[in-house]
């Protein structure tokens, strides 16, 4: 047994997928919203019996290892290692040596990058603990020693001596100067090395699995006129638009509470965590985008947005309106006093709970903000605002909420409700037409398997539905040759796994297929496979197929007999007549004639 098969036989796909997707039973399957594309319908389907998943929206499919690999952007081997660590799986000795060797040989660039960032983090953290000025700044901001330790906050001292000490310390950890230059932590000017992170408080950034991937530095000295924040440079391993600060620490709490708080800054996130809001994450100096919301929607149902109370913070919130409608998340806005950010609000001993209780739905917030001083606007401004409001309301699924917001908009803008409803109907027609065009593009099932005989397909999936039983369905090898080439290809693959232990055959079968073939099999396993099919029904399908093939075979032999008669070939004619008699007798014995 391979390592992958061992993991799949010792883990439930429901347990693995359930950590990312909220699944609900639907007959013999489980369904949820797809984590790989934006949707509100539950088109993502998991078959616990088969150990596979399939999305009817984006056609993504696979097993529990490929699911983790795709969702965490890993290789299959990295996904296997993650599952072993996460679920504390003990590997048999027969597989352990092979696994350790493979991991050592395939140590990825991502692992190396994470190792370098972790070594840097540890050095920076130690520098902070012995620097009174940096520690005093954090103490003045009321950041506790526990928070400093939990978030591994660091500090990079300024000066050439500090840089030299840093390079020496990194070399002792097998991190070379070229590594530090490549990831952008150090820069070079002639023979001088320096760091853009010097004299900054450093916040280490980790990915969803807690791997060290980058850094965010904040100035703290009064006369420092550099940019307030400086982040690691973008790379294949550090992409700000796909990372959230504090996510690895907040993940479990988010899942338990089904909600999270989104803030703008590192300090805001640390202070929220320190005050008991451990389900808080922050963007990395960039606007919240679709990827951020998609990531969060895998763990929560409600997102509380807690941005600065100033105009810039309010504008950032309004930008979320265009993103949130298809993110499968309910967004609520917590309105802070204009002079505060989350950190300063909490440092002032203010109670956040009343603001959370009064948090507004993002659409209500959008409506109130957009229609502020509406009557003082010009006609063109009023038209622009009205069109924007209608386009947003049209995207809302909940009819009651839609009606409520329409009424509120009509009252605020002093426009008749009937007029707004007419605008909404027009917008709805546009959306329907757009959706129809989109559906046309996504209408095809995966793979080029549209011309396969339906009877042969039923037989194939009847066999696959019972492949992992102690007594699986099977057909005579002589009969396999009579199937069309595409189905025969799959039947031959099945034959190669029949000697394996029951329970492992389907997985082994899938491993023998390419991506397109796996997608087609997974798709049809969800819609054409009947786990309850009886042996009698299967036998009838085989009988029906033989009758069908008997007619074809007889027709072929008859044509060959006519050809032999024309060629006046008595030996060939005699051979064909014997073949015809044999076929007829065989069909009689099988009850087909």
C-alpha positions as CSV (number, residue, x, y, z in Angstrom):
1,X,0.0,0.0,0.0
2,X,1.3,3.5,-0.9
3,X,1.4,6.3,1.7
4,X,-1.4,8.1,-0.1
5,X,-3.7,5.1,0.0
6,X,-2.8,4.5,3.7
7,X,-3.9,8.1,4.5
8,X,-7.1,7.8,2.5
9,X,-8.0,4.5,4.3
10,X,-7.3,6.0,7.7
11,X,-8.9,9.4,7.3
12,X,-12.5,10.4,6.5
13,X,-12.9,12.8,3.6
14,X,-15.7,14.4,5.6
15,X,-13.4,15.2,8.5
16,X,-10.8,16.7,6.2
17,X,-13.1,18.7,4.0
18,X,-15.3,19.6,7.0
19,X,-12.5,21.7,8.4
20,X,-12.8,24.1,5.4
21,X,-16.4,23.7,4.2
22,X,-19.7,23.5,6.1
23,X,-21.2,20.2,4.8
24,X,-24.8,19.0,5.2
25,X,-26.1,15.5,4.5
26,X,-28.0,15.0,1.2
27,X,-28.9,11.4,0.8
28,X,-25.7,9.3,0.5
29,X,-23.7,12.5,-0.1
30,X,-22.8,15.7,1.7
31,X,-23.1,19.1,0.2
32,X,-21.8,22.6,0.8
33,X,-20.7,25.8,-1.0
34,X,-17.6,25.3,-3.1
35,X,-14.3,26.7,-1.6
36,X,-12.8,26.9,-5.1
37,X,-15.1,29.3,-6.8
38,X,-17.7,32.0,-5.8
39,X,-21.2,30.7,-5.4
40,X,-24.2,30.7,-3.1
41,X,-25.6,27.4,-4.2
42,X,-24.4,24.2,-2.6
43,X,-22.9,22.6,-5.7
44,X,-19.9,21.1,-3.9
45,X,-20.6,17.5,-3.3
46,X,-18.6,14.9,-1.2
47,X,-19.1,11.1,-1.4
48,X,-17.9,9.6,1.9
49,X,-18.4,6.1,0.4
50,X,-16.1,6.8,-2.5
51,X,-13.8,9.2,-0.6
52,X,-14.1,11.8,-3.4
53,X,-15.4,15.3,-3.9
54,X,-16.9,17.0,-7.0
55,X,-18.2,20.5,-7.7
56,X,-21.0,20.7,-10.3
57,X,-20.2,24.5,-10.7
58,X,-16.5,24.5,-11.5
59,X,-15.9,20.8,-12.1
60,X,-13.2,20.5,-9.6
61,X,-12.8,17.0,-8.2
62,X,-10.4,14.7,-6.4
63,X,-9.8,12.9,-3.1
64,X,-8.9,14.2,0.4
65,X,-5.2,14.7,-0.5
66,X,-5.8,16.6,-3.7
67,X,-8.4,18.7,-1.8
68,X,-5.9,19.8,0.8
69,X,-3.2,20.3,-1.9
70,X,-5.5,22.6,-3.9
71,X,-7.0,24.6,-1.0
72,X,-3.6,25.2,0.7
73,X,-1.7,25.6,-2.6
74,X,0.6,22.6,-1.8
75,X,2.1,19.7,-3.6
76,X,0.4,16.3,-3.0
77,X,3.4,15.3,-0.9
78,X,3.1,18.5,1.2
79,X,-0.6,17.9,1.7
80,X,0.1,14.3,2.9
81,X,2.7,15.6,5.3
82,X,0.3,18.2,6.6
83,X,-2.4,15.6,7.1
84,X,0.0,13.4,9.0
85,X,1.0,16.2,11.3
86,X,-2.5,17.7,11.7
87,X,-4.3,14.5,12.5
88,X,-1.4,13.0,14.4
89,X,-1.3,9.9,12.1
90,X,1.2,7.1,13.0
91,X,2.8,5.8,9.8
92,X,3.7,2.0,9.6
93,X,7.4,1.3,9.6
94,X,7.2,-0.1,6.1
95,X,6.1,3.4,4.8
96,X,7.9,5.6,7.2
97,X,11.4,5.2,5.7
98,X,10.1,5.7,2.2
99,X,8.1,8.8,3.3
100,X,11.1,10.4,5.1
101,X,13.4,9.8,2.2
102,X,10.9,11.3,-0.3
103,X,10.3,14.3,1.9
104,X,14.0,14.9,2.2
105,X,14.5,14.6,-1.5
106,X,11.6,16.9,-2.3
107,X,12.2,19.6,0.2
108,X,10.4,22.5,-1.5
109,X,11.4,26.1,-2.1
110,X,8.5,26.9,0.1
111,X,9.9,24.9,3.0
112,X,13.3,26.6,2.6
113,X,11.7,30.1,2.5
114,X,9.7,29.3,5.6
115,X,12.8,28.1,7.4
116,X,14.7,31.3,6.5
117,X,11.8,33.5,7.7
118,X,11.6,31.5,11.0
119,X,15.3,31.9,11.7
120,X,14.9,35.7,11.0
121,X,11.9,35.9,13.3
122,X,13.7,34.2,16.2
123,X,16.7,36.7,15.9
124,X,14.4,39.7,15.7
125,X,12.4,38.6,18.7
126,X,15.5,38.3,20.8
127,X,16.7,41.7,19.7
128,X,13.4,43.2,20.9
129,X,13.6,41.6,24.3
130,X,16.9,43.3,25.0
131,X,16.1,46.8,23.5
132,X,14.5,49.1,26.1
133,X,13.4,51.8,23.6
134,X,11.5,49.3,21.4
135,X,10.0,47.5,24.5
136,X,9.0,50.9,26.0
137,X,7.1,51.8,22.8
138,X,5.1,48.6,22.9
139,X,4.5,49.0,26.7
140,X,3.2,52.6,26.1
141,X,0.9,51.1,23.5
142,X,-0.3,48.7,26.2
143,X,0.9,45.6,24.3
144,X,1.5,42.9,26.9
145,X,4.5,40.6,27.1
146,X,2.1,37.6,26.4
147,X,1.0,39.3,23.1
148,X,4.7,40.0,22.2
149,X,5.5,36.3,22.8
150,X,2.4,35.0,21.0
151,X,2.8,37.1,17.9
152,X,6.7,36.8,18.0
153,X,7.0,40.6,17.7
154,X,10.6,41.6,16.9
155,X,12.9,44.6,16.3
156,X,15.8,45.2,13.9
157,X,18.4,47.5,15.5
158,X,19.9,50.1,13.1
159,X,23.5,50.4,12.0
160,X,26.2,48.4,10.1
161,X,27.2,46.6,13.2
162,X,23.7,45.2,13.8
163,X,23.5,44.1,10.1
164,X,26.9,42.3,10.4
165,X,25.8,40.6,13.6
166,X,22.5,39.6,11.9
167,X,24.4,38.1,8.9
168,X,26.7,36.2,11.2
169,X,23.8,34.8,13.3
170,X,21.9,33.7,10.1
171,X,25.0,31.9,8.8
172,X,25.1,29.9,12.0
173,X,21.6,28.7,11.1
174,X,22.6,27.8,7.5
175,X,21.0,30.9,6.1
176,X,23.4,32.5,3.6
177,X,23.8,36.2,2.6
178,X,22.4,35.4,-0.9
179,X,19.2,34.0,0.8
180,X,18.7,37.2,2.7
181,X,19.2,39.3,-0.4
182,X,16.9,37.1,-2.5
183,X,13.9,37.4,-0.1
184,X,14.5,41.1,0.2
185,X,15.2,41.3,3.9
186,X,18.6,42.8,3.1
187,X,19.6,45.1,0.3
188,X,23.0,46.0,-1.1
189,X,24.6,49.3,-2.1
190,X,28.1,48.8,-3.4
191,X,29.9,46.9,-0.6
192,X,27.4,48.0,2.0
193,X,24.5,45.8,3.2
194,X,21.5,47.3,5.0
195,X,17.9,46.4,5.7
196,X,14.7,48.4,5.0
197,X,13.4,46.9,8.2
198,X,16.1,48.6,10.4
199,X,14.7,50.6,13.3
200,X,11.3,49.1,12.9
201,X,9.0,47.0,15.1
202,X,8.6,43.8,13.1
203,X,5.5,41.7,12.9
204,X,6.0,38.2,11.4
205,X,3.4,37.1,8.9
206,X,2.4,33.5,8.7
207,X,0.2,31.6,6.2
208,X,-2.9,29.7,6.9
209,X,-0.9,26.7,8.2
210,X,1.3,28.8,10.5
211,X,4.4,28.8,8.2
212,X,6.6,31.9,8.4
213,X,6.4,33.7,5.0
214,X,7.2,37.4,5.5
215,X,7.4,40.5,7.6
216,X,5.7,43.8,8.3
217,X,7.7,46.6,9.8
218,X,6.4,49.7,11.6
219,X,8.3,52.8,12.4
220,X,8.0,54.0,16.0
221,X,10.6,56.8,16.6
222,X,9.2,60.3,16.5
223,X,11.6,61.7,13.9
224,X,11.4,58.8,11.5
225,X,10.0,60.2,8.3
226,X,10.0,56.9,6.3
227,X,6.8,55.2,5.3
228,X,4.9,54.1,8.3
229,X,4.8,50.5,7.2
230,X,7.1,48.4,5.1
231,X,6.3,44.8,4.1
232,X,8.3,42.0,2.6
233,X,8.5,42.2,-1.2
234,X,6.1,40.2,-3.2
235,X,7.2,36.7,-4.3
236,X,5.8,33.3,-5.1
237,X,5.8,32.7,-1.3
238,X,4.6,36.0,-0.1
239,X,1.5,37.6,-1.8
240,X,-0.1,40.2,0.3
241,X,-3.4,39.9,-1.5
242,X,-3.8,36.3,-0.3
243,X,-2.5,36.6,3.3
244,X,-4.1,37.8,6.5
245,X,-2.1,38.7,9.6
246,X,-3.1,36.6,12.6
247,X,-5.1,34.1,10.6
248,X,-3.2,31.0,11.8
249,X,-3.9,32.1,15.4
250,X,-7.5,33.0,14.8
251,X,-8.5,30.0,12.7
252,X,-9.8,27.7,15.5
253,X,-11.8,30.5,17.2
254,X,-13.3,31.6,13.9
255,X,-14.5,28.1,13.3
256,X,-16.0,27.7,16.8
257,X,-17.7,31.1,16.8
258,X,-18.5,31.2,13.0
259,X,-17.5,34.9,12.9
260,X,-14.4,37.0,12.8
261,X,-13.2,40.6,13.1
262,X,-11.4,42.3,10.2
263,X,-9.1,45.2,11.0
264,X,-6.5,47.3,9.0
265,X,-3.3,47.2,11.0
266,X,-1.0,44.8,12.8
267,X,-1.3,46.6,16.1
268,X,-5.1,46.7,15.9
269,X,-5.1,42.9,15.4
270,X,-2.7,42.3,18.4
271,X,-4.8,44.6,20.7
272,X,-8.0,42.9,19.6
273,X,-6.5,39.5,20.4
274,X,-5.2,40.8,23.7
275,X,-8.7,42.0,24.7
276,X,-10.3,38.6,24.1
277,X,-11.2,38.9,20.5
278,X,-9.0,36.1,19.3
279,X,-10.9,35.7,16.1
280,X,-9.3,38.8,14.6
281,X,-7.3,39.1,11.4
282,X,-5.8,42.1,9.5
283,X,-4.9,42.8,5.9
284,X,-1.3,43.6,5.1
285,X,-1.5,47.3,4.3
286,X,-3.7,46.5,1.3
287,X,-7.4,46.7,0.7
288,X,-9.5,43.6,1.5
289,X,-10.1,41.7,-1.7
290,X,-12.1,38.8,-3.1
291,X,-9.4,36.3,-2.1
292,X,-9.4,37.5,1.5
293,X,-13.2,37.1,1.7
294,X,-13.1,33.7,0.0
295,X,-10.5,32.5,2.5
296,X,-12.6,33.7,5.5
297,X,-15.8,32.3,4.1
298,X,-14.4,28.8,4.5
299,X,-14.4,29.2,8.3
300,X,-17.1,31.8,9.2
301,X,-20.6,33.0,8.4
302,X,-20.3,36.6,9.6
303,X,-17.5,39.1,9.3
304,X,-17.4,42.2,11.4
305,X,-15.4,45.0,9.7
306,X,-13.7,47.2,12.2
307,X,-11.8,49.9,10.2
308,X,-10.6,53.3,11.4
309,X,-13.3,55.9,12.0
310,X,-11.9,58.4,9.6
311,X,-12.9,59.1,6.0
312,X,-10.3,56.7,4.6
313,X,-11.6,53.9,6.7
314,X,-15.2,54.5,5.6
315,X,-14.1,54.6,1.9
316,X,-12.3,51.2,2.4
317,X,-15.6,49.8,3.8
318,X,-17.6,51.0,0.8
319,X,-15.2,49.2,-1.5
320,X,-16.2,45.9,0.1
321,X,-19.8,46.3,-1.1
322,X,-18.8,45.2,-4.6
323,X,-17.0,42.2,-3.3
324,X,-19.2,40.8,-0.5
325,X,-22.4,39.9,-2.4
326,X,-20.8,36.7,-3.9
327,X,-18.5,35.8,-1.1
328,X,-21.1,33.7,0.9
329,X,-20.5,35.9,3.9
330,X,-22.6,38.3,5.9
331,X,-20.7,41.5,6.5
332,X,-21.5,43.8,9.4
333,X,-19.9,47.2,10.0
334,X,-18.8,48.3,13.4
335,X,-18.7,52.1,13.4
336,X,-15.9,53.6,15.5
337,X,-15.7,57.2,16.6
338,X,-13.9,59.3,14.0
339,X,-10.8,59.9,16.1
340,X,-10.2,56.2,16.9
341,X,-8.8,53.1,15.4
342,X,-9.5,49.7,17.1
343,X,-6.2,49.8,19.1
344,X,-6.7,53.4,20.4
345,X,-10.4,52.6,21.2
346,X,-9.4,49.6,23.3
347,X,-6.4,51.4,24.9
348,X,-8.9,54.1,26.1
349,X,-10.7,51.4,28.2
350,X,-13.7,51.7,25.9
351,X,-16.2,48.8,25.7
352,X,-16.5,47.4,22.2
353,X,-19.4,45.1,22.9
354,X,-22.2,47.8,22.5
355,X,-20.7,48.7,19.1
356,X,-20.7,45.0,18.1
357,X,-24.4,44.7,19.1
358,X,-25.3,47.7,17.0
359,X,-23.2,46.7,14.0
360,X,-25.0,47.4,10.7
361,X,-25.4,45.2,7.7
362,X,-23.0,46.4,5.0
363,X,-25.8,47.1,2.6
364,X,-27.6,49.3,5.2
365,X,-24.3,51.1,5.9
366,X,-23.8,51.5,2.1
367,X,-27.2,53.0,1.7
368,X,-26.9,55.4,4.6
369,X,-23.5,56.6,3.5
370,X,-24.3,56.8,-0.2
371,X,-27.5,58.9,0.3
372,X,-26.0,61.3,2.8
373,X,-27.0,64.8,1.8
374,X,-28.7,63.3,-1.3
375,X,-31.0,66.3,-1.9
376,X,-28.0,68.6,-2.2
377,X,-26.5,66.6,-5.1
378,X,-26.7,67.5,-8.7
379,X,-29.0,65.6,-11.1
380,X,-26.1,63.7,-12.6
381,X,-24.8,62.8,-9.1
382,X,-28.2,61.7,-8.0
383,X,-28.5,59.4,-11.2
384,X,-25.1,57.9,-10.5
385,X,-25.9,57.2,-6.9
386,X,-29.3,55.7,-7.7
387,X,-27.8,53.4,-10.4
388,X,-25.1,52.3,-8.0
389,X,-27.7,51.6,-5.2
390,X,-30.0,49.6,-7.5
391,X,-27.1,47.5,-8.9
392,X,-26.1,46.6,-5.3
393,X,-29.7,45.8,-4.2
394,X,-30.2,43.6,-7.3
395,X,-27.5,41.3,-6.1
396,X,-29.2,40.6,-2.8
397,X,-30.9,37.2,-2.6
398,X,-33.1,37.8,0.4
399,X,-36.4,39.2,-0.9
400,X,-37.4,40.8,2.5
401,X,-34.0,42.5,2.8
402,X,-34.2,43.7,-0.8
403,X,-37.7,45.2,-0.2
404,X,-36.6,46.8,3.1
405,X,-33.6,48.5,1.5
406,X,-35.7,49.6,-1.5
407,X,-38.2,51.3,0.8
408,X,-35.4,52.9,2.8
409,X,-33.7,54.1,-0.4
410,X,-37.0,55.5,-1.7
411,X,-37.7,57.4,1.5
412,X,-34.1,58.8,1.8
413,X,-33.9,59.9,-1.9
414,X,-37.5,61.0,-2.0
415,X,-38.2,58.8,-5.1
416,X,-41.3,56.7,-5.4
417,X,-40.9,53.1,-4.5
418,X,-42.6,52.1,-7.7
419,X,-39.9,53.9,-9.7
420,X,-37.1,52.2,-7.9
421,X,-38.8,48.8,-8.4
422,X,-38.9,49.5,-12.1
423,X,-35.2,50.3,-12.1
424,X,-34.6,47.1,-10.2
425,X,-36.6,45.0,-12.7
426,X,-34.5,46.4,-15.5
427,X,-31.3,45.6,-13.6
428,X,-32.7,42.1,-13.0
429,X,-33.2,41.5,-16.7
430,X,-29.5,42.5,-17.3
431,X,-28.3,40.1,-14.6
432,X,-30.4,37.2,-16.0
433,X,-29.0,37.7,-19.5
434,X,-25.5,37.9,-18.1
435,X,-26.1,34.7,-16.1
436,X,-27.4,32.9,-19.2
437,X,-24.3,33.8,-21.1
438,X,-22.2,32.6,-18.2
439,X,-24.1,29.3,-18.0
440,X,-23.5,28.7,-21.8
441,X,-19.8,29.0,-21.2
442,X,-19.9,26.6,-18.3
443,X,-22.4,24.1,-19.7
444,X,-20.1,21.4,-20.8
445,X,-19.3,18.5,-18.5
446,X,-15.6,17.8,-18.0
447,X,-13.8,15.8,-20.6
448,X,-14.6,14.8,-24.2
449,X,-16.8,11.8,-23.3
450,X,-20.1,13.0,-24.8
451,X,-20.6,10.3,-27.4
452,X,-20.4,7.3,-25.1
453,X,-23.1,4.7,-25.4
454,X,-25.5,5.1,-22.3
455,X,-25.8,1.4,-21.7
456,X,-22.0,0.9,-21.6
457,X,-21.8,3.9,-19.3
458,X,-24.4,2.3,-16.9
459,X,-22.4,-0.9,-16.8
460,X,-19.1,0.9,-16.1
461,X,-20.5,2.9,-13.2
462,X,-22.4,-0.1,-11.8
463,X,-19.0,-1.9,-11.6
464,X,-17.4,1.2,-10.0
465,X,-20.2,1.5,-7.4
466,X,-19.3,-2.0,-6.1
467,X,-15.6,-2.0,-6.8
468,X,-14.6,-1.9,-3.1
469,X,-16.8,-4.7,-1.9
470,X,-15.5,-8.2,-1.0
471,X,-17.5,-9.5,-4.0
472,X,-17.5,-6.7,-6.6
473,X,-19.4,-6.8,-9.9
474,X,-17.3,-8.1,-12.8
475,X,-17.7,-9.1,-16.4
476,X,-16.0,-11.8,-18.5
477,X,-12.7,-10.7,-20.0
478,X,-13.9,-11.9,-23.5
479,X,-16.8,-9.4,-23.2
480,X,-14.5,-6.4,-22.4
481,X,-13.2,-6.4,-26.0
482,X,-16.8,-5.7,-27.2
483,X,-17.1,-2.4,-25.5
484,X,-16.3,0.9,-27.2
485,X,-12.7,2.0,-26.9
486,X,-13.3,4.7,-24.1
487,X,-15.2,2.4,-21.8
488,X,-12.9,-0.5,-22.6
489,X,-10.0,1.7,-21.5
490,X,-11.6,2.2,-18.0
491,X,-12.5,-1.5,-17.7
492,X,-8.9,-2.5,-18.3
493,X,-7.8,0.0,-15.6
494,X,-10.3,-1.6,-13.2
495,X,-9.0,-5.1,-14.0
496,X,-5.5,-4.0,-12.9
497,X,-6.8,-3.2,-9.4
498,X,-9.1,-6.1,-8.7
499,X,-6.4,-8.0,-6.9
500,X,-6.0,-5.3,-4.3
501,X,-7.7,-5.4,-0.9
502,X,-11.3,-4.4,-0.7
503,X,-11.6,-0.7,0.2
504,X,-8.5,0.4,-1.7
505,X,-9.5,-0.4,-5.2
506,X,-11.4,2.8,-6.2
507,X,-8.6,5.0,-5.0
508,X,-6.0,2.9,-6.8
509,X,-8.2,3.1,-9.9
510,X,-8.4,6.9,-9.8
511,X,-4.6,7.1,-9.4
512,X,-4.2,5.4,-12.8
513,X,-6.2,8.2,-14.6
514,X,-5.1,11.6,-15.8
515,X,-6.9,14.8,-14.5
516,X,-9.5,14.9,-17.3
517,X,-10.4,11.3,-16.9
518,X,-10.6,11.6,-13.1
519,X,-12.9,14.6,-13.4
520,X,-15.2,12.7,-15.8
521,X,-15.3,9.6,-13.5
522,X,-15.9,11.8,-10.4
523,X,-18.7,13.8,-12.2
524,X,-20.5,10.6,-13.2
525,X,-20.0,8.9,-9.9
526,X,-22.1,11.7,-8.4
527,X,-24.9,11.6,-10.9
528,X,-24.9,8.1,-12.5
529,X,-23.6,5.8,-9.8
530,X,-26.2,3.9,-7.8
531,X,-24.7,2.4,-4.6
532,X,-27.9,0.4,-4.1
533,X,-27.8,-1.3,-7.5
534,X,-28.6,-5.1,-7.2
535,X,-26.7,-8.0,-8.8
536,X,-30.0,-8.8,-10.7
537,X,-30.2,-5.3,-12.2
538,X,-26.5,-5.5,-13.2
539,X,-27.0,-8.9,-14.8
540,X,-29.9,-7.5,-16.8
541,X,-27.6,-4.7,-18.0
542,X,-25.0,-7.2,-19.1
543,X,-27.8,-9.3,-20.9
544,X,-29.0,-6.2,-22.6
545,X,-25.5,-5.3,-23.7
546,X,-24.9,-8.9,-25.0
547,X,-28.1,-8.7,-27.0
548,X,-27.0,-5.5,-28.5
549,X,-23.6,-6.8,-29.3
550,X,-25.1,-10.1,-30.6
551,X,-27.0,-8.2,-33.3
552,X,-23.8,-6.4,-34.3
553,X,-21.8,-9.6,-34.3
554,X,-24.3,-11.5,-36.4
555,X,-24.6,-8.6,-38.9
556,X,-20.8,-8.6,-39.2
557,X,-20.6,-12.4,-39.7
558,X,-23.4,-12.2,-42.3
559,X,-21.5,-9.5,-44.2
560,X,-18.4,-11.6,-44.1
561,X,-20.3,-14.7,-45.4
562,X,-21.6,-12.7,-48.3
563,X,-18.1,-11.5,-49.1
564,X,-16.7,-15.1,-48.9
565,X,-19.5,-16.3,-51.3
566,X,-18.6,-13.5,-53.8
567,X,-14.9,-14.4,-53.5
568,X,-15.9,-18.1,-54.0
569,X,-13.8,-19.0,-50.9
570,X,-15.3,-22.3,-49.6
571,X,-12.8,-22.6,-46.7
572,X,-13.5,-19.1,-45.4
573,X,-17.2,-19.7,-45.9
574,X,-17.1,-22.9,-43.9
575,X,-15.2,-21.1,-41.1
576,X,-17.7,-18.3,-41.0
577,X,-20.7,-20.6,-40.9
578,X,-19.2,-22.4,-38.0
579,X,-18.6,-19.1,-36.2
580,X,-22.2,-18.1,-36.9
581,X,-23.5,-21.4,-35.5
582,X,-21.2,-21.0,-32.4
583,X,-22.5,-17.5,-31.7
584,X,-26.1,-18.6,-32.1
585,X,-25.5,-21.5,-29.7
586,X,-23.7,-19.3,-27.2
587,X,-26.5,-16.8,-27.2
588,X,-29.1,-19.6,-26.6
589,X,-27.1,-20.9,-23.7
590,X,-27.0,-17.5,-22.1
591,X,-30.8,-17.1,-22.6
592,X,-30.4,-14.2,-25.0
593,X,-32.2,-16.0,-27.9
